[in-house]
C-alpha cells in the first residue's frame, strides 16, 4: 500500500490517467487499440463487400441479362 501512496504523490493530478503512446503524440493506448479494432473490422467489411460485388457482376448480372460477359 505504501508504494501506491508514493506513486500518487509523485504523479499528482496525472495519477490514474492513461499514458500516451509517445510523449509527443496525444493518443492513449486505449484509443490506439480501438483504432486498430475499428480499422480491422472495416477492412473485413470491405473485403466481403468486394466479394459480393464480384459475385453480382460475374454471375448474377449475366443471368438477368444486365451485362454481356463472355
mmCIF file as gemmi writes it, N, C-alpha and C atoms, coordinates in Angstrom:
data_model
loop_
_atom_site.group_PDB
_atom_site.id
_atom_site.type_symbol
_atom_site.label_atom_id
_atom_site.label_alt_id
_atom_site.label_comp_id
_atom_site.label_asym_id
_atom_site.label_entity_id
_atom_site.label_seq_id
_atom_site.pdbx_PDB_ins_code
_atom_site.Cartn_x
_atom_site.Cartn_y
_atom_site.Cartn_z
_atom_site.occupancy
_atom_site.B_iso_or_equiv
_atom_site.pdbx_formal_charge
_atom_site.auth_seq_id
_atom_site.auth_asym_id
_atom_site.pdbx_PDB_model_num
ATOM 1 N N . UNK Axp A 1 ? 0.825 -1.196 0 1 0 ? 1 A 1
ATOM 2 C CA . UNK Axp A 1 ? 0 0 0 1 0 ? 1 A 1
ATOM 3 C C . UNK Axp A 1 ? 0.862 1.251 0 1 0 ? 1 A 1
ATOM 4 N N . UNK Axp A 2 ? 2.031 1.195 0.575 1 0 ? 2 A 1
ATOM 5 C CA . UNK Axp A 2 ? 2.902 2.36 0.623 1 0 ? 2 A 1
ATOM 6 C C . UNK Axp A 2 ? 3.385 2.776 -0.749 1 0 ? 2 A 1
ATOM 7 N N . UNK Axp A 3 ? 3.629 1.795 -1.615 1 0 ? 3 A 1
ATOM 8 C CA . UNK Axp A 3 ? 4.086 2.112 -2.974 1 0 ? 3 A 1
ATOM 9 C C . UNK Axp A 3 ? 3.038 2.9 -3.746 1 0 ? 3 A 1
ATOM 10 N N . UNK Axp A 4 ? 1.785 2.535 -3.611 1 0 ? 4 A 1
ATOM 11 C CA . UNK Axp A 4 ? 0.708 3.255 -4.296 1 0 ? 4 A 1
ATOM 12 C C . UNK Axp A 4 ? 0.616 4.696 -3.808 1 0 ? 4 A 1
ATOM 13 N N . UNK Axp A 5 ? 0.811 4.912 -2.515 1 0 ? 5 A 1
ATOM 14 C CA . UNK Axp A 5 ? 0.761 6.281 -1.984 1 0 ? 5 A 1
ATOM 15 C C . UNK Axp A 5 ? 1.92 7.101 -2.52 1 0 ? 5 A 1
ATOM 16 N N . UNK Axp A 6 ? 3.116 6.502 -2.579 1 0 ? 6 A 1
ATOM 17 C CA . UNK Axp A 6 ? 4.277 7.224 -3.107 1 0 ? 6 A 1
ATOM 18 C C . UNK Axp A 6 ? 4.07 7.565 -4.585 1 0 ? 6 A 1
ATOM 19 N N . UNK Axp A 7 ? 3.532 6.614 -5.347 1 0 ? 7 A 1
ATOM 20 C CA . UNK Axp A 7 ? 3.283 6.857 -6.764 1 0 ? 7 A 1
ATOM 21 C C . UNK Axp A 7 ? 2.259 7.961 -6.941 1 0 ? 7 A 1
ATOM 22 N N . UNK Axp A 8 ? 1.225 7.973 -6.101 1 0 ? 8 A 1
ATOM 23 C CA . UNK Axp A 8 ? 0.183 9.002 -6.189 1 0 ? 8 A 1
ATOM 24 C C . UNK Axp A 8 ? 0.754 10.378 -5.861 1 0 ? 8 A 1
ATOM 25 N N . UNK Axp A 9 ? 1.619 10.451 -4.867 1 0 ? 9 A 1
ATOM 26 C CA . UNK Axp A 9 ? 2.25 11.723 -4.509 1 0 ? 9 A 1
ATOM 27 C C . UNK Axp A 9 ? 3.169 12.195 -5.622 1 0 ? 9 A 1
ATOM 28 N N . UNK Axp A 10 ? 3.878 11.284 -6.247 1 0 ? 10 A 1
ATOM 29 C CA . UNK Axp A 10 ? 4.828 11.649 -7.297 1 0 ? 10 A 1
ATOM 30 C C . UNK Axp A 10 ? 4.105 12.142 -8.553 1 0 ? 10 A 1
ATOM 31 N N . UNK Axp A 11 ? 3.029 11.448 -8.965 1 0 ? 11 A 1
ATOM 32 C CA . UNK Axp A 11 ? 2.329 11.804 -10.192 1 0 ? 11 A 1
ATOM 33 C C . UNK Axp A 11 ? 1.349 12.954 -10.004 1 0 ? 11 A 1
ATOM 34 N N . UNK Axp A 12 ? 0.853 13.146 -8.826 1 0 ? 12 A 1
ATOM 35 C CA . UNK Axp A 12 ? -0.078 14.246 -8.564 1 0 ? 12 A 1
ATOM 36 C C . UNK Axp A 12 ? -1.389 14.068 -9.301 1 0 ? 12 A 1
ATOM 37 N N . UNK Axp A 13 ? -1.749 15.055 -10.142 1 0 ? 13 A 1
ATOM 38 C CA . UNK Axp A 13 ? -3.025 15.019 -10.862 1 0 ? 13 A 1
ATOM 39 C C . UNK Axp A 13 ? -3.041 13.963 -11.966 1 0 ? 13 A 1
ATOM 40 N N . UNK Axp A 14 ? -1.872 13.538 -12.428 1 0 ? 14 A 1
ATOM 41 C CA . UNK Axp A 14 ? -1.811 12.548 -13.501 1 0 ? 14 A 1
ATOM 42 C C . UNK Axp A 14 ? -2.009 11.127 -12.996 1 0 ? 14 A 1
ATOM 43 N N . UNK Axp A 15 ? -2.171 10.947 -11.696 1 0 ? 15 A 1
ATOM 44 C CA . UNK Axp A 15 ? -2.341 9.606 -11.134 1 0 ? 15 A 1
ATOM 45 C C . UNK Axp A 15 ? -3.652 8.986 -11.613 1 0 ? 15 A 1
ATOM 46 N N . UNK Axp A 16 ? -3.575 7.79 -12.151 1 0 ? 16 A 1
ATOM 47 C CA . UNK Axp A 16 ? -4.752 7.078 -12.616 1 0 ? 16 A 1
ATOM 48 C C . UNK Axp A 16 ? -5.116 7.356 -14.06 1 0 ? 16 A 1
ATOM 49 N N . UNK Axp A 17 ? -4.461 8.313 -14.701 1 0 ? 17 A 1
ATOM 50 C CA . UNK Axp A 17 ? -4.723 8.614 -16.1 1 0 ? 17 A 1
ATOM 51 C C . UNK Axp A 17 ? -3.886 7.693 -16.975 1 0 ? 17 A 1
ATOM 52 N N . UNK Axp A 18 ? -4.425 7.376 -18.146 1 0 ? 18 A 1
ATOM 53 C CA . UNK Axp A 18 ? -3.664 6.546 -19.071 1 0 ? 18 A 1
ATOM 54 C C . UNK Axp A 18 ? -2.536 7.364 -19.676 1 0 ? 18 A 1
ATOM 55 N N . UNK Axp A 19 ? -1.425 6.7 -19.919 1 0 ? 19 A 1
ATOM 56 C CA . UNK Axp A 19 ? -0.299 7.397 -20.52 1 0 ? 19 A 1
ATOM 57 C C . UNK Axp A 19 ? -0.41 7.341 -22.036 1 0 ? 19 A 1
ATOM 58 N N . UNK Axp A 20 ? 0.233 8.294 -22.698 1 0 ? 20 A 1
ATOM 59 C CA . UNK Axp A 20 ? 0.214 8.361 -24.146 1 0 ? 20 A 1
ATOM 60 C C . UNK Axp A 20 ? 1.153 7.321 -24.734 1 0 ? 20 A 1
ATOM 61 N N . UNK Axp A 21 ? 0.933 7.012 -26.012 1 0 ? 21 A 1
ATOM 62 C CA . UNK Axp A 21 ? 1.805 6.059 -26.697 1 0 ? 21 A 1
ATOM 63 C C . UNK Axp A 21 ? 3.221 6.613 -26.736 1 0 ? 21 A 1
ATOM 64 N N . UNK Axp A 22 ? 3.338 7.821 -27.199 1 0 ? 22 A 1
ATOM 65 C CA . UNK Axp A 22 ? 4.604 8.543 -27.238 1 0 ? 22 A 1
ATOM 66 C C . UNK Axp A 22 ? 4.377 9.895 -26.571 1 0 ? 22 A 1
ATOM 67 N N . UNK Axp A 23 ? 5.392 10.458 -25.981 1 0 ? 23 A 1
ATOM 68 C CA . UNK Axp A 23 ? 5.19 11.729 -25.269 1 0 ? 23 A 1
ATOM 69 C C . UNK Axp A 23 ? 4.656 12.866 -26.155 1 0 ? 23 A 1
ATOM 70 N N . UNK Axp A 24 ? 5.019 12.882 -27.43 1 0 ? 24 A 1
ATOM 71 C CA . UNK Axp A 24 ? 4.603 13.974 -28.302 1 0 ? 24 A 1
ATOM 72 C C . UNK Axp A 24 ? 3.336 13.654 -29.097 1 0 ? 24 A 1
ATOM 73 N N . UNK Axp A 25 ? 2.761 12.457 -28.938 1 0 ? 25 A 1
ATOM 74 C CA . UNK Axp A 25 ? 1.531 12.069 -29.627 1 0 ? 25 A 1
ATOM 75 C C . UNK Axp A 25 ? 0.4 12.01 -28.598 1 0 ? 25 A 1
ATOM 76 N N . UNK Axp A 26 ? -0.632 12.85 -28.765 1 0 ? 26 A 1
ATOM 77 C CA . UNK Axp A 26 ? -1.709 12.884 -27.76 1 0 ? 26 A 1
ATOM 78 C C . UNK Axp A 26 ? -2.741 11.771 -27.938 1 0 ? 26 A 1
ATOM 79 N N . UNK Axp A 27 ? -2.268 10.535 -28.08 1 0 ? 27 A 1
ATOM 80 C CA . UNK Axp A 27 ? -3.158 9.388 -28.245 1 0 ? 27 A 1
ATOM 81 C C . UNK Axp A 27 ? -2.816 8.373 -27.162 1 0 ? 27 A 1
ATOM 82 N N . UNK Axp A 28 ? -3.834 7.928 -26.435 1 0 ? 28 A 1
ATOM 83 C CA . UNK Axp A 28 ? -3.596 6.96 -25.365 1 0 ? 28 A 1
ATOM 84 C C . UNK Axp A 28 ? -3.565 5.546 -25.943 1 0 ? 28 A 1
ATOM 85 N N . UNK Axp A 29 ? -3.101 4.629 -25.138 1 0 ? 29 A 1
ATOM 86 C CA . UNK Axp A 29 ? -3.02 3.239 -25.575 1 0 ? 29 A 1
ATOM 87 C C . UNK Axp A 29 ? -4.404 2.671 -25.844 1 0 ? 29 A 1
ATOM 88 N N . UNK Axp A 30 ? -5.379 3.047 -25.044 1 0 ? 30 A 1
ATOM 89 C CA . UNK Axp A 30 ? -6.742 2.575 -25.236 1 0 ? 30 A 1
ATOM 90 C C . UNK Axp A 30 ? -7.307 3.066 -26.569 1 0 ? 30 A 1
ATOM 91 N N . UNK Axp A 31 ? -7.035 4.321 -26.901 1 0 ? 31 A 1
ATOM 92 C CA . UNK Axp A 31 ? -7.507 4.875 -28.167 1 0 ? 31 A 1
ATOM 93 C C . UNK Axp A 31 ? -6.859 4.171 -29.347 1 0 ? 31 A 1
ATOM 94 N N . UNK Axp A 32 ? -5.587 3.84 -29.229 1 0 ? 32 A 1
ATOM 95 C CA . UNK Axp A 32 ? -4.913 3.156 -30.331 1 0 ? 32 A 1
ATOM 96 C C . UNK Axp A 32 ? -5.456 1.743 -30.524 1 0 ? 32 A 1
ATOM 97 N N . UNK Axp A 33 ? -5.789 1.06 -29.438 1 0 ? 33 A 1
ATOM 98 C CA . UNK Axp A 33 ? -6.369 -0.278 -29.554 1 0 ? 33 A 1
ATOM 99 C C . UNK Axp A 33 ? -7.744 -0.222 -30.218 1 0 ? 33 A 1
ATOM 100 N N . UNK Axp A 34 ? -8.541 0.779 -29.871 1 0 ? 34 A 1
ATOM 101 C CA . UNK Axp A 34 ? -9.85 0.938 -30.504 1 0 ? 34 A 1
ATOM 102 C C . UNK Axp A 34 ? -9.704 1.24 -31.998 1 0 ? 34 A 1
ATOM 103 N N . UNK Axp A 35 ? -8.713 2.062 -32.355 1 0 ? 35 A 1
ATOM 104 C CA . UNK Axp A 35 ? -8.475 2.393 -33.762 1 0 ? 35 A 1
ATOM 105 C C . UNK Axp A 35 ? -8.128 1.138 -34.56 1 0 ? 35 A 1
ATOM 106 N N . UNK Axp A 36 ? -7.269 0.306 -34.018 1 0 ? 36 A 1
ATOM 107 C CA . UNK Axp A 36 ? -6.89 -0.93 -34.702 1 0 ? 36 A 1
ATOM 108 C C . UNK Axp A 36 ? -8.1 -1.845 -34.849 1 0 ? 36 A 1
ATOM 109 N N . UNK Axp A 37 ? -8.921 -1.92 -33.813 1 0 ? 37 A 1
ATOM 110 C CA . UNK Axp A 37 ? -10.121 -2.766 -33.862 1 0 ? 37 A 1
ATOM 111 C C . UNK Axp A 37 ? -11.072 -2.297 -34.961 1 0 ? 37 A 1
ATOM 112 N N . UNK Axp A 38 ? -11.344 -0.995 -35.013 1 0 ? 38 A 1
ATOM 113 C CA . UNK Axp A 38 ? -12.276 -0.448 -35.998 1 0 ? 38 A 1
ATOM 114 C C . UNK Axp A 38 ? -11.743 -0.588 -37.419 1 0 ? 38 A 1
ATOM 115 N N . UNK Axp A 39 ? -10.45 -0.327 -37.635 1 0 ? 39 A 1
ATOM 116 C CA . UNK Axp A 39 ? -9.905 -0.42 -38.984 1 0 ? 39 A 1
ATOM 117 C C . UNK Axp A 39 ? -9.861 -1.861 -39.465 1 0 ? 39 A 1
ATOM 118 N N . UNK Axp A 40 ? -9.582 -2.799 -38.563 1 0 ? 40 A 1
ATOM 119 C CA . UNK Axp A 40 ? -9.589 -4.209 -38.942 1 0 ? 40 A 1
ATOM 120 C C . UNK Axp A 40 ? -10.999 -4.642 -39.326 1 0 ? 40 A 1
ATOM 121 N N . UNK Axp A 41 ? -11.964 -4.257 -38.54 1 0 ? 41 A 1
ATOM 122 C CA . UNK Axp A 41 ? -13.356 -4.595 -38.837 1 0 ? 41 A 1
ATOM 123 C C . UNK Axp A 41 ? -13.786 -3.953 -40.157 1 0 ? 41 A 1
ATOM 124 N N . UNK Axp A 42 ? -13.392 -2.723 -40.386 1 0 ? 42 A 1
ATOM 125 C CA . UNK Axp A 42 ? -13.736 -2.047 -41.643 1 0 ? 42 A 1
ATOM 126 C C . UNK Axp A 42 ? -13.103 -2.714 -42.849 1 0 ? 42 A 1
ATOM 127 N N . UNK Axp A 43 ? -11.873 -3.201 -42.689 1 0 ? 43 A 1
ATOM 128 C CA . UNK Axp A 43 ? -11.209 -3.896 -43.786 1 0 ? 43 A 1
ATOM 129 C C . UNK Axp A 43 ? -11.951 -5.174 -44.148 1 0 ? 43 A 1
ATOM 130 N N . UNK Axp A 44 ? -12.379 -5.929 -43.154 1 0 ? 44 A 1
ATOM 131 C CA . UNK Axp A 44 ? -13.124 -7.162 -43.427 1 0 ? 44 A 1
ATOM 132 C C . UNK Axp A 44 ? -14.46 -6.871 -44.096 1 0 ? 44 A 1
ATOM 133 N N . UNK Axp A 45 ? -15.132 -5.817 -43.66 1 0 ? 45 A 1
ATOM 134 C CA . UNK Axp A 45 ? -16.399 -5.434 -44.292 1 0 ? 45 A 1
ATOM 135 C C . UNK Axp A 45 ? -16.156 -5.082 -45.758 1 0 ? 45 A 1
ATOM 136 N N . UNK Axp A 46 ? -15.074 -4.36 -46.034 1 0 ? 46 A 1
ATOM 137 C CA . UNK Axp A 46 ? -14.733 -4.012 -47.407 1 0 ? 46 A 1
ATOM 138 C C . UNK Axp A 46 ? -14.42 -5.229 -48.256 1 0 ? 46 A 1
ATOM 139 N N . UNK Axp A 47 ? -13.723 -6.198 -47.691 1 0 ? 47 A 1
ATOM 140 C CA . UNK Axp A 47 ? -13.405 -7.424 -48.429 1 0 ? 47 A 1
ATOM 141 C C . UNK Axp A 47 ? -14.685 -8.172 -48.796 1 0 ? 47 A 1
ATOM 142 N N . UNK Axp A 48 ? -15.589 -8.33 -47.835 1 0 ? 48 A 1
ATOM 143 C CA . UNK Axp A 48 ? -16.829 -9.037 -48.117 1 0 ? 48 A 1
ATOM 144 C C . UNK Axp A 48 ? -17.714 -8.269 -49.104 1 0 ? 48 A 1
ATOM 145 N N . UNK Axp A 49 ? -17.705 -6.948 -49.032 1 0 ? 49 A 1
ATOM 146 C CA . UNK Axp A 49 ? -18.474 -6.151 -49.987 1 0 ? 49 A 1
ATOM 147 C C . UNK Axp A 49 ? -17.91 -6.312 -51.397 1 0 ? 49 A 1
ATOM 148 N N . UNK Axp A 50 ? -16.591 -6.358 -51.517 1 0 ? 50 A 1
ATOM 149 C CA . UNK Axp A 50 ? -15.979 -6.541 -52.829 1 0 ? 50 A 1
ATOM 150 C C . UNK Axp A 50 ? -16.303 -7.921 -53.398 1 0 ? 50 A 1
ATOM 151 N N . UNK Axp A 51 ? -16.316 -8.945 -52.55 1 0 ? 51 A 1
ATOM 152 C CA . UNK Axp A 51 ? -16.676 -10.296 -52.997 1 0 ? 51 A 1
ATOM 153 C C . UNK Axp A 51 ? -18.125 -10.325 -53.461 1 0 ? 51 A 1
ATOM 154 N N . UNK Axp A 52 ? -19.011 -9.683 -52.707 1 0 ? 52 A 1
ATOM 155 C CA . UNK Axp A 52 ? -20.429 -9.643 -53.084 1 0 ? 52 A 1
ATOM 156 C C . UNK Axp A 52 ? -20.618 -8.92 -54.416 1 0 ? 52 A 1
ATOM 157 N N . UNK Axp A 53 ? -19.902 -7.831 -54.623 1 0 ? 53 A 1
ATOM 158 C CA . UNK Axp A 53 ? -19.993 -7.104 -55.887 1 0 ? 53 A 1
ATOM 159 C C . UNK Axp A 53 ? -19.467 -7.968 -57.03 1 0 ? 53 A 1
ATOM 160 N N . UNK Axp A 54 ? -18.379 -8.66 -56.813 1 0 ? 54 A 1
ATOM 161 C CA . UNK Axp A 54 ? -17.807 -9.515 -57.849 1 0 ? 54 A 1
ATOM 162 C C . UNK Axp A 54 ? -18.773 -10.635 -58.223 1 0 ? 54 A 1
ATOM 163 N N . UNK Axp A 55 ? -19.391 -11.266 -57.223 1 0 ? 55 A 1
ATOM 164 C CA . UNK Axp A 55 ? -20.353 -12.336 -57.491 1 0 ? 55 A 1
ATOM 165 C C . UNK Axp A 55 ? -21.539 -11.773 -58.277 1 0 ? 55 A 1
ATOM 166 N N . UNK Axp A 56 ? -21.988 -10.597 -57.916 1 0 ? 56 A 1
ATOM 167 C CA . UNK Axp A 56 ? -23.116 -9.979 -58.621 1 0 ? 56 A 1
ATOM 168 C C . UNK Axp A 56 ? -22.767 -9.693 -60.068 1 0 ? 56 A 1
ATOM 169 N N . UNK Axp A 57 ? -21.631 -9.087 -60.292 1 0 ? 57 A 1
ATOM 170 C CA . UNK Axp A 57 ? -21.237 -8.719 -61.648 1 0 ? 57 A 1
ATOM 171 C C . UNK Axp A 57 ? -20.925 -9.954 -62.478 1 0 ? 57 A 1
ATOM 172 N N . UNK Axp A 58 ? -20.278 -10.928 -61.899 1 0 ? 58 A 1
ATOM 173 C CA . UNK Axp A 58 ? -19.808 -12.087 -62.656 1 0 ? 58 A 1
ATOM 174 C C . UNK Axp A 58 ? -20.894 -13.114 -62.911 1 0 ? 58 A 1
ATOM 175 N N . UNK Axp A 59 ? -21.749 -13.387 -61.948 1 0 ? 59 A 1
ATOM 176 C CA . UNK Axp A 59 ? -22.706 -14.473 -62.088 1 0 ? 59 A 1
ATOM 177 C C . UNK Axp A 59 ? -24.161 -14.018 -62.16 1 0 ? 59 A 1
ATOM 178 N N . UNK Axp A 60 ? -24.575 -13.168 -61.269 1 0 ? 60 A 1
ATOM 179 C CA . UNK Axp A 60 ? -25.985 -12.796 -61.197 1 0 ? 60 A 1
ATOM 180 C C . UNK Axp A 60 ? -26.36 -11.839 -62.332 1 0 ? 60 A 1
ATOM 181 N N . UNK Axp A 61 ? -25.508 -10.866 -62.603 1 0 ? 61 A 1
ATOM 182 C CA . UNK Axp A 61 ? -25.784 -9.897 -63.671 1 0 ? 61 A 1
ATOM 183 C C . UNK Axp A 61 ? -26.024 -10.531 -65.026 1 0 ? 61 A 1
ATOM 184 N N . UNK Axp A 62 ? -25.13 -11.392 -65.496 1 0 ? 62 A 1
ATOM 185 C CA . UNK Axp A 62 ? -25.371 -12.03 -66.802 1 0 ? 62 A 1
ATOM 186 C C . UNK Axp A 62 ? -26.621 -12.902 -66.82 1 0 ? 62 A 1
ATOM 187 N N . UNK Axp A 63 ? -26.974 -13.479 -65.683 1 0 ? 63 A 1
ATOM 188 C CA . UNK Axp A 63 ? -28.189 -14.292 -65.628 1 0 ? 63 A 1
ATOM 189 C C . UNK Axp A 63 ? -29.44 -13.477 -65.889 1 0 ? 63 A 1
ATOM 190 N N . UNK Axp A 64 ? -29.45 -12.219 -65.518 1 0 ? 64 A 1
ATOM 191 C CA . UNK Axp A 64 ? -30.587 -11.342 -65.756 1 0 ? 64 A 1
ATOM 192 C C . UNK Axp A 64 ? -30.426 -10.545 -67.049 1 0 ? 64 A 1
ATOM 193 N N . UNK Axp A 65 ? -29.311 -10.727 -67.725 1 0 ? 65 A 1
ATOM 194 C CA . UNK Axp A 65 ? -29.069 -10.008 -68.967 1 0 ? 65 A 1
ATOM 195 C C . UNK Axp A 65 ? -28.588 -8.595 -68.755 1 0 ? 65 A 1
ATOM 196 N N . UNK Axp A 66 ? -28.061 -8.289 -67.569 1 0 ? 66 A 1
ATOM 197 C CA . UNK Axp A 66 ? -27.59 -6.938 -67.306 1 0 ? 66 A 1
ATOM 198 C C . UNK Axp A 66 ? -26.289 -6.642 -68.042 1 0 ? 66 A 1
ATOM 199 N N . UNK Axp A 67 ? -25.367 -7.591 -68.012 1 0 ? 67 A 1
ATOM 200 C CA . UNK Axp A 67 ? -24.085 -7.4 -68.672 1 0 ? 67 A 1
ATOM 201 C C . UNK Axp A 67 ? -23.834 -8.577 -69.585 1 0 ? 67 A 1
ATOM 202 N N . UNK Axp A 68 ? -23.202 -8.318 -70.681 1 0 ? 68 A 1
ATOM 203 C CA . UNK Axp A 68 ? -22.879 -9.383 -71.626 1 0 ? 68 A 1
ATOM 204 C C . UNK Axp A 68 ? -21.424 -9.789 -71.389 1 0 ? 68 A 1
ATOM 205 N N . UNK Axp A 69 ? -21.231 -10.757 -70.512 1 0 ? 69 A 1
ATOM 206 C CA . UNK Axp A 69 ? -19.89 -11.237 -70.174 1 0 ? 69 A 1
ATOM 207 C C . UNK Axp A 69 ? -19.675 -12.528 -70.927 1 0 ? 69 A 1
ATOM 208 N N . UNK Axp A 70 ? -18.601 -12.558 -71.695 1 0 ? 70 A 1
ATOM 209 C CA . UNK Axp A 70 ? -18.322 -13.777 -72.462 1 0 ? 70 A 1
ATOM 210 C C . UNK Axp A 70 ? -17.277 -14.615 -71.794 1 0 ? 70 A 1
